[in-house]
């Protein structure tokens, strides 16, 4: 089945421009939602962010790595907003890849050198006894707000979008 180009374009716009994801995690005490500032990674499609190790969502990821999330952007022409939902598996970034991931995150999130230097935390914060970790969620399912159908019947529905066309921008 051919995926409509507009669904791929909308998905890529959200992935590249959303900046924040509401991440839903689970623990024995129940569900929890947190908003985190992400940058996208492709091949496979992933979202990267950092959080405190002791944050509730970080602890939940350690115990139950399956997560879901939503990304939305407002102020758009037409309907005024667009949004996506996803599911995936989250994990902390460890090992030799940490320095590269940190550099990518800060370069992508803060393109201006001065701003980046003001926000950059030392790499020691992200391993060993450091208080923070980079996390990545590898997305396994993706849905968009079905804007076309909403314009017909105002029913709030989602349309599934296959991941293969979203791997590369």
C-alpha positions as CSV (number, residue, x, y, z in Angstrom):
1,X,0.0,0.0,0.0
2,X,1.4,3.4,-1.0
3,X,1.6,5.9,1.9
4,X,0.3,9.3,1.0
5,X,3.2,11.8,0.7
6,X,1.4,14.3,2.8
7,X,1.4,11.9,5.8
8,X,5.1,11.4,5.4
9,X,5.7,15.1,5.1
10,X,3.5,15.9,8.1
11,X,5.3,13.2,10.2
12,X,8.7,14.5,9.2
13,X,7.7,18.1,10.0
14,X,6.5,17.0,13.5
15,X,9.6,14.9,14.1
16,X,12.0,17.7,13.1
17,X,10.1,20.7,14.6
18,X,8.1,19.5,17.6
19,X,11.0,19.9,20.1
20,X,9.0,18.6,23.0
21,X,7.4,15.2,23.5
22,X,5.0,14.2,26.3
23,X,6.3,10.8,27.3
24,X,4.1,8.3,29.1
25,X,5.7,5.7,31.3
26,X,4.4,3.0,33.6
27,X,5.3,1.8,37.1
28,X,3.7,-0.5,39.7
29,X,2.2,2.7,41.1
30,X,0.6,3.7,37.8
31,X,1.0,5.8,34.7
32,X,3.1,8.9,34.5
33,X,3.5,11.6,31.8
34,X,6.5,13.9,31.5
35,X,7.4,16.5,28.9
36,X,11.0,16.3,27.7
37,X,13.0,18.3,25.1
38,X,14.1,15.9,22.4
39,X,16.1,15.8,19.2
40,X,15.4,13.2,16.5
41,X,17.7,10.5,15.3
42,X,17.1,8.5,12.2
43,X,17.9,5.0,10.9
44,X,16.1,3.8,13.0
45,X,13.7,6.5,14.0
46,X,14.5,7.5,17.6
47,X,14.0,10.4,19.9
48,X,16.9,11.5,22.2
49,X,16.6,13.6,25.4
50,X,18.2,13.8,28.8
51,X,16.7,13.7,32.3
52,X,17.7,13.3,35.9
53,X,18.4,9.6,36.8
54,X,16.1,10.0,39.8
55,X,13.2,11.5,37.8
56,X,10.0,9.4,38.1
57,X,9.9,8.8,34.3
58,X,13.6,7.7,34.3
59,X,12.9,5.3,37.1
60,X,9.9,4.0,35.3
61,X,11.9,3.5,32.1
62,X,14.5,1.4,34.0
63,X,11.7,-0.8,35.4
64,X,9.4,-0.9,32.3
65,X,11.1,0.4,29.1
66,X,7.9,0.3,26.9
67,X,6.6,3.9,26.5
68,X,4.2,6.0,24.5
69,X,4.3,9.6,23.6
70,X,2.8,12.5,21.7
71,X,4.3,15.4,19.8
72,X,2.3,18.4,18.7
73,X,2.9,21.7,17.1
74,X,0.5,24.7,17.3
75,X,0.3,27.9,15.3
76,X,0.1,26.2,11.9
77,X,-2.0,27.3,8.9
78,X,-5.4,25.6,8.4
79,X,-6.5,23.7,11.5
80,X,-3.9,25.5,13.6
81,X,-2.2,22.4,15.0
82,X,-0.9,19.0,14.1
83,X,0.1,16.0,16.2
84,X,1.5,12.5,16.3
85,X,1.5,9.7,18.8
86,X,3.9,6.8,19.0
87,X,4.9,3.8,21.0
88,X,8.4,2.4,21.5
89,X,11.1,1.1,23.8
90,X,13.2,3.6,25.8
91,X,16.7,3.0,27.3
92,X,19.6,5.0,28.7
93,X,22.6,5.8,26.4
94,X,25.7,4.2,27.8
95,X,29.2,3.2,26.7
96,X,31.4,4.5,24.0
97,X,28.5,6.2,22.1
98,X,27.9,8.7,25.0
99,X,30.3,11.4,23.8
100,X,29.0,11.3,20.2
101,X,25.4,11.4,21.4
102,X,26.0,14.3,23.7
103,X,27.7,16.3,21.0
104,X,24.9,15.6,18.5
105,X,22.2,16.5,21.1
106,X,23.8,19.9,21.9
107,X,24.6,20.7,18.3
108,X,21.1,19.9,17.1
109,X,19.2,21.4,20.0
110,X,21.3,24.6,20.3
111,X,22.7,25.6,16.8
112,X,24.1,28.9,18.1
113,X,27.6,28.4,19.6
114,X,27.1,30.8,22.5
115,X,23.7,29.4,23.5
116,X,25.0,25.9,23.2
117,X,27.9,26.7,25.6
118,X,25.5,28.2,28.1
119,X,23.4,25.0,28.1
120,X,26.0,22.3,27.8
121,X,26.5,20.2,30.9
122,X,29.8,18.3,31.5
123,X,29.8,14.8,30.2
124,X,30.6,13.5,33.7
125,X,26.9,14.3,34.5
126,X,25.8,11.5,32.2
127,X,27.7,8.4,33.3
128,X,28.8,6.7,36.4
129,X,27.6,8.5,39.5
130,X,26.4,11.5,37.4
131,X,22.9,12.8,38.1
132,X,21.7,12.7,34.5
133,X,21.4,10.3,31.7
134,X,20.7,10.6,28.0
135,X,17.8,8.4,27.0
136,X,16.6,7.3,23.6
137,X,13.3,5.8,22.6
138,X,13.3,3.6,19.5
139,X,9.9,4.2,17.9
140,X,8.0,1.0,16.8
141,X,4.6,2.6,15.9
142,X,3.5,6.0,14.7
143,X,0.1,7.7,14.2
144,X,-1.0,11.1,13.0
145,X,-4.1,13.1,13.8
146,X,-6.5,12.3,11.0
147,X,-6.9,16.0,9.9
148,X,-8.7,15.1,6.7
149,X,-11.4,13.0,8.4
150,X,-11.7,15.6,11.2
151,X,-12.6,18.3,8.7
152,X,-15.4,16.0,7.4
153,X,-17.0,14.8,10.6
154,X,-15.1,16.4,13.5
155,X,-14.3,13.0,15.0
156,X,-10.9,13.0,16.7
157,X,-9.2,9.9,15.1
158,X,-5.7,8.8,14.3
159,X,-4.2,7.3,11.1
160,X,-1.3,4.8,11.3
161,X,1.8,5.8,9.3
162,X,4.4,3.1,8.5
163,X,7.9,3.8,9.9
164,X,10.0,2.9,6.8
165,X,9.4,6.2,5.0
166,X,10.2,8.1,8.3
167,X,13.6,6.6,8.8
168,X,15.4,9.1,6.6
169,X,14.5,12.7,6.0
